[in-house]
């Protein structure tokens, strides 16, 4: 091959060889640059289906644009040779750089952090490495890391193996790239030929990190079979005593046998390594891993230890306030169900919060003292109590009590419980994540809340007298909601959230005079993405903490921003993902935040016919993240669905039985969801948010670049097709509120259909009637279902309280899931001819969006949240 030219690549020299092919250094004659060519073994791409899946995976991998990931330039075939052209990186692989006694600590951390960043970015884009090992990590002379071969292990996947076959497919010992991956770095589930996800990469990363520190592999035996047995049943040998405890904990958590006990996301491991690296860089930890001392040095070591202890005592005694310990994160509450909305007492030693209770049946207000285990329940009313806010004098706690579907009342209660006193009625935007919040003025005379002139009207921030209930409007009520008021410590600045569109909320600051009256128009702070919420002030009044997520709590993060507006937001590294609703103690340097987790999956019900008997529900599409919005292909052979399993929402495809899930449109720069098949099965419509607004896109189910269909500066989403394929229906707020529109799939002018509010439209099988939701505001709130002729005309109500997208029209009637109370829903059928509603099957879990009926009408797909919960986390020494 040396000296040969393939396509426009002139092969110069051989760089290496492994199970995935031979790598050559080549010159790109078109661009006059060096590249690395990986020539793939013919047997790896002989099977057309395997090659198709590999090409799709490689296309996704080629979109990874990250400084620590090798760039893929091209994947093609020339003269019968399949090859990949990629970035040429001069340097050495990590296995050439790990010394016999392990790497120096500071160098090991520098390399490990970069590998973690590469994996986190790939996982967020839906790419799993599957074969992470030192030979797939390049390190340049200046210390930059490049991770190679993302997604190439996809070529090695075959059909599922039986237990007795798990080791038969391994290649001879001379071949590193075995069908199940490189043996020494496999996860236990990979070694047992079970399905793998991103957590398998996390295990491999732990093996890699162990080897970097110890100088030996975590799992290594005489044969591959014994190595596999060690991975499944044994723990690695202990690390040297000098290894920092925090590093040992990180490695141990990566190497848990049970995937549920590992780091669940690579970004969390990255944050832990970053914090440890900061300690070493600042000199708080030794910068090397010295060898274990011999006996002759024990006496000297003992004297040195005594001197260190004495120095530590002196440092502790004479330390300055700014030299206290680093932040430490611990679990504050881990009760069953949901708990959140924390508020600190003025002395910073107690936290009030809302919790569903041991039976998980109703939110009430609780108080817990830091350092104790038991929480004190303050309220017992059957209505939902939420948003506790501690008064500045510490003598009472204000909270909101839901009084109807759209209204609430502000109450106050003593921190030890007892009699409650109602202060005033309010109409918050909604009693949920983006729907409330209370705070007090410094003198305790006023409570700030969200309120509105009537249900459904834009909300604004209002001052409520804590004694008389008198109200005074404070903000203008722009957008559709103004919520989450937060007063600065000196009462001269109000931070609040203004919702401008669905999925877009921003932080604003309003200057106030001594009488709490605005002195100028509110100014916007720089956002950390499209949806920003729940601002809280730091005690010095110079910055705000806030959370940013969008609709998925599991992706939310905590940010800090200066109120001067002279710098962009910075992430709070101690928090990680799935974080919202922070609280900062007025004194004591403490932070409490809520960490949320949820797992929705797609379930299948076989029915005997419209309104007929249902079989036993069966889970068909599942992961540890959110899987929802299923859609059958017109031939019933495939399912398109929305998933956040890659870290960000994207569109995925699977077989009708849920097997072989593959990403179709996963891009970290987009939020892609709501897939809908065209009647001919050749196109999938979906909506995606980029540049802070949703737009409709079209893509082939075979892959490729999506084509943008809508272009108006508004939110355009929740798409479906007309039965003849001539129109794409969608929802848009371009007129000021959400209405149903339609547009030709080839592009052109959109036509408005509804006039009194509408969203999530779907056409009847005969193409005559359009069904849609009325008064839609959230994916978490059910609304009424209406219908109208497709050519326009009278709008008629069909049903009340139907879950968002939880319905589908067939010839004889309407399948739907009512959603009056979460966990108390049922699959039902409305027969058009008689108007009769039949309850077909109960649904005991909380619903997630989406319902689909197979072309034959005998299979129903729906989404439900199988696991969810939240906990409060405490950060000590927070600054």
N, C-alpha and C positions, 0 to 999 in steps of 0.2 A: 504493500500500500504506500510505502514511502516514495515520494516523488510523483504520485498519481494525483490527478485533479478530479474531484467529484463535484458535479455542478460547478459552482464558481469558487470552490475551496481547494487550495493547493496543500496537500498533506506534506508536512515537513519532518515530523518525528513522532515516535510513539512515546506517550506519557505514562501509560499504565494499562492494566488489564484486570478484569474481574468478572463476576457472574453476570453482570449486566452489559458486558461488551468490552470492546477495546477503545481506549481514548487516545486520540492523536492531537498533536499541535498542528494547526493549519493556518494558512493565510487566506483571508477573504479578499479575493482579487477585485471585487466590486468596490469595497470600502477601504481596501488597503489597511487591514487590521488583523491582528492575530485572534484566532478563535480556538476553542477546544471542540473537537468532533468526537462524539460518542457513537460508534458504529454498533448497532444492536445485533445480537445473535439472531440468525434467521428463525430458529425454533421459537424464540420469544414472540415473534409477530406472525407466525404461520397461521394461527387461528384467526379468522376475520373478526369474530365477536370480541376476542381479547384485544386485538389490535384497535378495533373501534373504541373500546373503553379506554385503552391506553392513550390514544390520540386525544380523546375528550379530556382526560386527566392532564395530559401534557399541555393542552391549550389553556386549561385553567392555571396550571403551574407557570406558564409563560406570562400570565398577567400579574404575577407576584413582582412588585416593584419595591424592593427593600434592599438597603445597603449591605445586609448580611446574608442575602440569598443570591446565588449565582443566577445570572440573567440568561434566559433561553432566547436565542435569536430566531431559530427555525427548527422545524421538524418536517422531514420530507424523505422522499425515496428517489434514488438516481441509479440507473443501471442495475436494478434489483437489490440495491443496498439501502437499508433503512438506517437513518442516522439523525442525530440531534446536534445542531450547532449552538454552542453556548459561549458565554463570556470566558475568555482565557485569563486565569489568575495565577501569576507567578507566586510561588510559595511552597510550603510543605503541608502535608496532611497531618492531622493532630496525632495520629499514631506514631509519626516520626518525631514528635516533639515531647511526648510524655516520658520523662526519665524514670529510671527503675524505682526510685523512692518517691515519685510523685512531683508535681509542679509546685513552684512557690505559690503561696496562697494568693498574693495579689495578682499574679499572672493567671492563675487558674480562674479566679473570679472574673477577670477582664474577659477571658475567652468565654466562660460560661454564660455571662450576661448577654453577650452578643448572640450566642446560639439560642438562648431563651427568647430573645427578641425576634429572631428569624422564625422560630417555631410558632410563637404567638401570632405573628403576622400571617403565616401560612394557615394556621388553624382558623383565624378570623375569616379567611377567604375560602374555607371549606376544603383545604388541602392537608392531608395527613402524610407524613413522610414515609412511615412504615419500615424504614431500614436505616435508622440513625445509628451511626457508629463512627469511631475516630477517622476511618478512611474516607468518610463522606464529609469531613470538615476540613476546609483549607484555611491556613493561617498565613497571611502575607508577612513580609519582613518587618513591616511597621506595626504588626499586631492586629490587623483587621481580619475578621472572620468571614468566611463565605461557606454557607452550607450547600452541599451539592445534592443532586438526584432527587429533588422533591417529586413525589408521585411516581417515580420510575418503578418502585416495587409493585405498583398496580399490575405490571406485566406478569408478575409471579403468581397472582391470585388464580386459583382454580375453583372448582366446585367444592362444597364443604366435604371434609374428610371425616371418616369414622375414627373412633379413638385408637383402633389398632393400626390406622394408616397415618397417624399424625407425624411419624418420623420417617416414613418410607420415602417421601418425596424429597428428602434432603440430598443435596449433591455431595460428591466426595469432598473430603476435608480440604482439598486444594482450592475449592471454589467458595469464596466468601458469600456471594449472593445466592443463598439457597431459596427455594420456593417459599419457605415460611419466614424468610428474613435471615439475617445473620444471627446465628444461634445464641451467642453470648450476650446479645443485647435485646433479645426478645422479651416481651411482657409475658406473664403467665397465661393470659388469654390467647395470645398469639402462639405460644408454645403448644397449647391444647387445641389449636385450629378453631378457636371460637371467633366470632365477629370482633373486630377491633374498631376503636375510635381514637380521638385525639389523646385520650389518657394512656394509650399504648405508647405513643411517642413520649409522654411524660415519664413512663417507666424507663424507656431507653435512654432518655436524658439523664435520669438518676444513675443508671449504670455507667454512662459516659462520665458524669461528674465524679462518681466514686473512683473510677480509674484515673482521672486527672489528679485527684488528691492522694490516692494510695499508691499509684504506680503499678497496680495490678487490677485485673478484671474482677468485677463483683461476683460473677458466676463463671467458673472455669473448671472443667474436669477433664479426665483423660479422653472421653469420647463425647460425641454430640448428644447421645441419648442421656448420659449421666449429667451433662450440662443442662439439658432440658429438665431433668428431674430436680436439679438444684434450683433452677429458676422457679419451678412450681412449688417446691416443698421446703426449701432451705432459705436462711437469711445469710447475707454476706458476712464475711469475717469483720470483727469490729475494726474501726479506723484507729489510727494512732491516738494516744491520749492527748496529744497536743492539738488535735483538730478542734477548731472552735465549735462549741456546743451548737450554736445556731446553724452552722454549716452542716453538722451531722444530722440535725433535725430536718433540714431541707432535703438532704439525700434520702433519709429514712422515709419521709413522706412521699417522695417520688417513687420509692421502691416497694410500696405496699402491695401485697399480693392481690387484695381486693380493690378493683378500680374505684369503688365508691369512697375509699379511704385515702386515695391519693389527692394531690392537688387536682381540682376539677378543671382548671384552666391554666394554660401555660403562662398567662399574664400574671397570675398570682405567684407562681414560682419565680418569675422574673422580678417582681416587686421585692420578694424576700431576699433574693440575691443582690439586688441594687442596694438595699438597706445595709446588708452585710459588707458590700464593697465600699460604701460610704464610710463605714466604721474603720475599715482597714486603711482607706486612703487618708483618713483624718488622724491615723495613729492610735485609734482606740483599741485596735487589735494588732497583734504581731503581723508583720508583712511577710513572714516566711513560715513554713512548716518545718521546724528543725527535727533532726532524728531523735529518737527516744534516748534519753541520757543513760550512760552506763553506770555501773555501781560506784566506780571511783569518783563520779561527779555528784553523788547523792548529797554529800555534806555541803558542797558548794551550792547545790541547788536549794537545799533547805535554808541556808543563810540568805540566799537571794529571795526566796519566797517570803521570809520574815521581813526583809527590807521592803518588799513590794507591799506587804500588808500594812507596815507602818506608814509607807508613803500614801496608801489608799486612805488610811484613817486621817492623816493630815489633810489630804485633799478634800475629803468629805467635810472636815471641820471648817476649813478655810475657803471652801469653794465659793465662787460668785454665783448669783442667781442664774446667770445665763449658762452655767456650766453643769446643770443638772443632767440626769440620765436621759438617754434617748427614749423616744416614744415606745410604749409597750402596749400591744393589742391583746385583749382578753375578751372572752365571751361574758356578757353581762346578764342576759336572759336567754334561755334556750328552752322555753316552754313549748308545749304542743300547739300547733296552729300558728296564727298570725299575731305578732306583737310589734308595735312601732309607735311613731309620733312622740319621741321622747322630749322631755322638758326638764332642765336642771333647776333644783332649788337655788336660792341666792348664794348659799355657802358652797355650792358645788358638791355636796355630799349625798344628795338624794336625787332620784330621777322619777318623775311621773311619766306614765306611758299608758297607751291603750292596748288591751289584750282581749282576745276572744274567750278566754277562760279555759278551765280544764276540759269542759265539755265542748268547746269550740262552737258555741251556739249564739254568743252575743258579745259585742265589744263593750267593755267597761273600763273605768279608770283605776289604775293601780299605782302604788308608790313603792319603790325599793331603795333601801339604804345601801350605798356602795360598801362592799365588804361583807354583806350578809347574803343569805340564800333565799329567804322568804319575802315575797311581795305582799303588801297590804292592799286589799281590795277596798276602794272608796265608794264606788257606786254599784247599785244592784238593779237599776231600772230595766225593764224588758226592752226599752228602745236602745238604739245604738248610741253610745257615748264615745266621743273622740276628741282629738286636738287639745289635750291638756296644756295649760300655760300657767306657770308658777308666778304668783304675784311678787313684786319686788320686795315686799316686807316679809315674805315667806309664810304668811298666815292663811293664805287661801290659794286654791287652784281653780282657774276658770276652765271650762270645757264646753263643747257643743253636744247637744242632745237632739237627735233626729225626731221631729214631730210629725212629719208626713213625708211623702216621696220627694218633695222639693223644698221643704222648709225645715228649720232647726231653731233651737233656742240656746242662748248663752246662759250657763249656770255657773255657780261657784260653790266650792265645798272646802272644808278644812283639810289639811294634809293628813289628819288622823281619821277622817271620815266624819259622819254625823249628818246634821241637817243640811240640805241643799237649798240654795236660794236662786230663783230665776231672775235674770237681769233684763233680757230683751229677746224678742223674736228676730230672726234674720233669715234671709234667703241666700245661702251660699251658692256658688256656681254648681257644685255637686259634692256630695260627701264621699270623696275618694282622694286619690293621690294628688290631683291637681284641683282640689275643690274646697279649700278652707284655710285653716290656720288662724290662731289667735295670738296676740301679744299685748303686753301692758305698757303703758307709759311709765316713766321712771318714778313718778310720784304716786302711781297706783290709782289715779283718778279716772283714767280712761282705758278701755280695752279696744283694740283694733281688730276688725273682722271684715270678711267679705260679705256683701249684701247686694240686693237688687231690688228694683221697683216692683217686679212681679216674676213668677217662675218663667224661665225661658228668656228673660230679658238680660242684657249684658250686666255683669256684676261689677262692683266698684268697691273701694276700700272705705270703710266708715268708722268713725270714732263713736264708741258707745260708753256713756257714763257708767262706771262700775257701781254707782249708788242708785241712780234714778232710771237708768235705761235710756236716757235721752241720746239721740243720734245726731251726728253731724257728718255730712258727706265730705270725704277728704280728697279722693281722686276723681278723674273725669269719666271713668267707665268706657274707655276706648277699647277697641277689639271686641272679643266676645266674652272676656272674663279678666278681671283684675283680682288676684288672690294672693295669699301668703304674705301678709304684711310683716315687716320686721323693722323695729325702730333702733336706731343707733344708740349706744350707751348714753350720749348726751341729749337725746331726743331731738336733734336738729336735722336728721336725715331719715327718710323712710325708704326702705328697699321693698319692692313688691314685684310680683310676676304679672305680666300682661300677656294673655293668650291672643295671638293674632290670627291663627288659623289652626286647623286640625294638625297636630304634630308640630306646632311652632309656638313656643312661648319664650319670652325674653325677660331679662331682669331690667328693672328701671329704678332710678334713684330720684327722690323728690325732696328738695330742700325745704325746711320748715323754719318758721320763726318761733319765738318763745311761747306764742299762743297756739302753736301747732297748726299754723296756716301756711299754705304753700307760698314760697317767695319767687318761684320761677316754674317753668314747664318741666315736667319730668324728663330726665335724660336717660338714654339707653346705655347699658354696660355691654362690653364686648361679650358675645355668647360663646359657649363651649359646645357648639352644635345647634340643632334646631329646637330642642326642647329643654329649657332650663327652669328649675323649680326650687322651692323651699330654701330661700336665702336665710342665713343666720349670721349675725355680726360676731367678729372676734372681739374680745374684751377691750382692746385698744382702739376700736372704732375705725381702724385703717383698712380693713379688708372684710370680705364676705366669703363664707362657704356656701356652696349650693350643689344640688345634684342635677345630673343631666342624663336622660334616658330615652325619651320618646315613649312608646307604648309598652316596651318590654322592660320590666323591672330588672330582669336578670342581666341586662347589659348596662345598667346605669352606673355612673361613677360619681365620685365626689371631687369638687373643684374648689380652688381658692382664687379670688380675684381682688386686686386692689381697687378701692372705691375711687381712686384718682383717675382711673381709666387709662393710665399710661402704659399698661402692659396686658398681654392676653392672659386668660385663665391658666392656672397650672394645676395638674392633678395632685390630689392628696394621696401619696403613695401608700400610706398605711391602710387605706380603705379597701382597695381592690375593686372587683366587679360586683354587680348586684346590690349596689349601695344607694340609699336615698335617705332622706329625712335626717339631717344632722342636727345636733344640739351641742353648743359649746358652753362650758360652765363659766359663770361670771368671775369666779376665782377658783384656784386649784388646778388650772391647766389640764382640763379633762375634755374629751370629746366622746360623745355617744352617737352612734349612727345605726340605722336599720339595714340589715343585710337580708335580701329577699331571694328565694329560690322557687322555681315553678317548673313543672314538667307536664306539658300537654301532649297527648298522643292521638292517633287516628284509629278509630274502632270500626268494626264491620258487623252488621246485622243482616242475616238472611231472612227474608220475609216470603210468605206464600203468595203474596200479591198485594195490590193496593188496599191498605187497611187490614190485611190478613195477619195471621199469626207470625211471631218473630222467634227466631232461634236464640241460641246463647251468644251474647256479644263476644267478639274476638278481636284482640289488638293486632293490627296489621302494619302500622307504621309507627315506630317508636324510637326515641333517643332520650338522652338526659336533658334535652332542651325542648323548645316549643315546636311541635308539628301540628299543623292545622290547615284549614281551607283546602280540603281535598277536592279534586275534580277528575271525573272519569274521562278518558279519551272516547271519542265517538264510537270506536269499535270495542270498547270495554277492556282493552288489553293492558292499558297503562293508567297510572294515577299521577297527576301533577299535584303538588302540594307546596305549601309554604313552610319553611323551617328555619330555625335559628341555630341549628346544630353546628354550624361552622363558626359561630360567634356573632354573626350578623345575619339578618333576615335575608333569605334568598329563595329562589324557585328551584324545586327538586323534582325528579321523575323517578318512579318505581314501577315495577310490574304490578298487575292488578292484585296480586296476593301480598304486596308490600316488599317483595324481595328485590335485591339489586338496586338500592337507592343511589342515585347519581345526581350531582349538582348540574343544573341547566343554566341558571343565571345567579351566580354568587359573586358579588363585587363589594369589597369593603367600603367603596365610595357611594354605594347605593343602599337603600332599604327596599328590597324587592319582595312583593307579595301578591296575593289575590290572583293566582293563575286561572285562566279560562281558555278552554280549547275552542278553536273554530269548528264549525260543523263538519268540514272535510278533514279535520285532524292534522292539517298541514301547518297551522300557526297557533301559538299560544299568546294570548294577551296577558299582560300583567301590569301592575303599577309599581313605580319605583320613585323613591325620594332622593333627589340630588339637587344641590344648590337650594336646599331648604323648602322645596315644594314637590308634591307628587305630580307625576305625569304618567300617561299611558304609553306603554311600549309593546311592540310585537316581536316575537322571536320564533324561529323554527324549533320544533321539538328535537331536531337532530343537532342543535347547537348553532354557534355562529354569533355574530354581533347583533344585538337588539336594535330595532328601528323605532325611534320616537314618533308617536302618533299625535299627541296633543302638544300645543306650544303656548297656550295662554298663560300669563303670569298669575296663576291661581292653583289651588289644589284640585287635581283631576285624578280620580282613582275609583276603585271598586267596580271593575269592568265585567262585562258579559257580552255574549254575541246574540244577534238575531238568528232565528232558525234558518234563514236563507243565507246567512253569512255576509249579507250586504252592509250590516251596521255593527258597530261596537258601542254598546251602551256604557255609560260611565256617570259618575257623580262629580259635580263641580260646584265650587262656591264663587264662581266668577261674577255672579250677580249680587253677592253679599250674603247669600245663604245657600245651603246645599240643595241643588235640584238635579234631576235626571236629564242627561243629554245623550245624543247619539252622533256618531261620526263615521264616515265610510272608512274601511280599513286601509284604503289606498291613500287616505288623507283628504283634507278639504275642510269646508266649514262645518262646525258642529251645530246641531239643532236642539233647542231646548224643548223638553217634553212636559215635565211637571211644572206647576205654577205656585204650589202651596207648600213646598218643601218635599224633598225626596232623595233617596240614596239606595244603593245596592239593588238595582233593578234586574229583573229576569223575565224573559218572554215565555209565554205558554207554548206547548208543542205545536198548536195549530197556527201560531204566529199572529193571533188576533188580539191578545191581551198582554199588557205589561204589568207585572207585579213589582212593588217597591216598598221600602220602609219610609215612613213619614216621621218627621221631627227627630232625625238621627243626630246624636251628639257624641257618642262614644262607642267603642267596641265592647265596652263593659256594661252597657245599659240597654235592656230590651226596649223595643218600640213597636208601634202598631204597624200592621201590614195592610197595604192598600192595592187597588188595581185600577186600570184605566185602559181604554182602547189604544192600540199601538199608534194609531194615526192621530191621537189626541181626543179629548172629550172629558166627560164627567169622571171624577175620581171617587171611588167607593171603598169604604173600609171593609177589610176581609177578616182580620183577626187582631186581637189585642196582645201585647206583651210577647212578641216573638223575638228570640235571640237574633243578634246581628248575623245575617247570612245563614241562619239555621232553618232553611226551608228550601224546597225544590218542587217544581211543578211537573206533573205527569199528565197523561191524557184524561184520566178519570178524576183527578183532584190534586190536592196539595199535601205533601209531606212536610211536617214542621215540628219543631221542638219548642214548647212553651218555656218561658224563663221567668216565672213569677218570683221564685226564690232560688238562689244558687244551691244546688244539691237536691232540689225537689222538682226536677224537670221530667218530661216524658216525651218520647217519640209518638206523634199522633198523626192521624190522616183525616183531612177534610174532603168528603166526597162532594163534588160539584153538583151532581144531579139531585141529591137529597138534602144537602147542607148538613149531613150528619158528621160529627167528629168522633173518631174512634181512638181510644188510647191503646197503643200497640205495645210499648215497652217502656218501663221506668228507666231513668238515667240518674244514678245516685250521686255522681260526681259533678263538680262545677263545669259548666259548658265552656268550650272554646269555640271560636268562630268556624263556620263551615258545615255544610251538609250536601251530600251528593248521592244521586240515584244512578245505578248502572243502566246501560241502554235497555236491557231486558226487564228492568223494573223489579228485580228480585234481590238486589244487594243495596244496602244503605251504608254509606260512610258518614261518620260524624266525628267531631273532635271533642275531647274532654280533658280537663286538667286532673291528672291522676295523682300528682303529688304537688303540694305547695306549702310554704311556710315562711317564716321570717324570724329573725332573732336580733337582739340588741347587742352591739359590740361596744366595748369601752376602750378608749385609748388614754392611757396615763402619760403624763409629761408631754402633752400635746402643745405645740406652739405654732 
